[in-house]
């Protein structure tokens, strides 16, 4: 029973805290992208950790090429036909921030308003308030409100959740955060009961070299904190997670529950091995094996351990177009020693490499039958910052590179005082920051990165991100170091 309770609390955290998962300046479209990854099938978790160009599972509201999502229509398969089900529309402000989303449902051959969300931002363009509405009796009625408070480092320190009742906002829940050197070391979840905040759950974390090595979850019971679950994490020299151990609190001591071991080649996950603690020993349960074409995942094979040998369970096969956009994921299951179709996901893209349709079909009675379909509509936009500050351009060459690459960008000279260029690894950890010099009087700048961190130590092969920030505008691009 305790696990159900803590998992409910964790889902609450997952739902409303993505604004700070990989840095204080995480934008709304990134929040939505991450949530879509979490809600997708289990195999996508590995892809997310490697930042693969796996567009099947996410459609960001904006992209670096100047396009943003304005509408998403979901259709569901009924028989052999696609039928309208839901429509999601986006509205933006002049800073290209989402200010309103509207959901409509298809009823009696027409779109009917269902719900909407309104967003307010602070002076740093971080979400300050998110309000939800339901459409009832031909008008929008308040439903819930989320208010975010930040510290001087733009870290969320409180999330307040309120519900609308009797024409007023009533406290419901809140989450308070504590940080140490930029690491979130505590999350305190409280419920509003009888006009006061009452503890509900708490997550405490220990960090080493920027990596979370221990995560303890507790519940507030009988006016004291009671241990519930604990996760221990081990990382290799490249800061890649290689082991996750779950323990449960039973009879006043921590007891092993499950273990995940991850193996890598060239910083790409090649195996995930799962074990359970049964009768005072670790028993192998299952594993997933990953195959790549360079850095693109092309196969994930899942197997179960049966006494003394591995037995195939299911397989995912991936295909891509010439731009490395994921076109298709075919899932098959093993039945009677042969692979049988189960589910297929397929994407189509426009000339700007934005996904325009995402389809899932299920294999039944010897044929593919429609399950659901997403259709995306985009519009081109011009960034307001660019209108006021000439061209904001940034690129690196060569890419991929070994051993060094040059990052070049252009800025109006008036903005350089508040400009920073930082390189991050896949975990969002800062690797290298630069003091750059002006190349000429036209505002052209360049720096060369030699593949070393701020301590002068060589970094490992893999994908890195370089972010240029100037004023309220920022731009992030990706590069690949190959050794």
ABEGO torsion letter per residue (X at the ends): XAAAAAAAAAAAAAAAAAAAAAEAABBAAAAAAAAAAAABBAAAAAAAAAGBBBAAABBBABBAAGBBBABBBBBBBBEABBBBABBBBBBBBAAGBBABBBBBBBBGGBBBBABBBBBBBBAAGBBABBBBBBBBGGBBBBABBBBBBBBAAGBBABBBBBBBBGGBBBBABBBBBBBBGGBBABBBBBBBBGGBBBBABBBBBBBBGGBBABBBBBBBBGGBBBBABBBBBBBBAAGBBABBBBBBBBGGBBBBABBBBBBBBGGBBABBBBBBBBGGBBBBABBBBBBBBEABBABBBBBBBBGABBBBABBBBBBBBAAGBBABBBBBBBBGGBBBBABBBBBBBBAAGBBABBBBBBBBGGBBBBABBBBBBBBBBBBAAAAAAEBBBBBBOBOBBOABBBBBBBBBAAAAAABBBBBBBAAGBBABBBBBBBABAAGBBBBBBAGBBAAGBBBBBEBBBBBBBBEABBBBBBBBBBX
